[in-house]
C-alpha cells in the first residue's frame, strides 16, 4: 500500500491542487497524493486547471475536499501550503511527518487576465521546484530501503 501524502490549504482550490498534480505526476507511482482544505471553496480554480494543462498535467477531474474526509484513514505525511491551514491542521491517523511550505495565493492576484495568469504560473513553478525536489528525495529513500539486505 502506498503511503498517503495529504496537501492542505484553506480553500483547496488553487495551491493544494497545483501541488497535488505536480507531486502526483512526480511520485504517484509510489505515493498516494491527495489534497484538501480546512474551509474548502467547493471548486478547483479554472486558472489552476489552465496553468497545469500548460505543463501537461490534467487536474480538471480534481474536486475541492474538506480535510475531515481524511481523519479516518492513515496519512503518513501532511504538507500545508498556506499559513491558515498550518494553524488549523489536526493530527491524522498514522501521521509521521508534517511540513509547512507556504506559497502566495494566486487566487488573490489582481490586474488583467494575463497578469493574473502570470501569478498562477509563478506560483505553479515555485510549487513545482519544491514538490519535485521532495519527490526525488522520497524516491531516493525508497531506493535505499529496497537496497538493504
Secondary structure, DSSP 8 states (H G I E B T S, - for coil): --EEEEEEESSSSSHHHHHHHHHHHHHTTTEEEEEEESS--SS--HHHHHHHHTTT---TT----BGGGGTTS--SEEEE-SHHHHHH----TT--EEEE-----GGG--SSHHHHHHHHHHHHHHHHHHHHHHHHHHHHHHHHHHH--
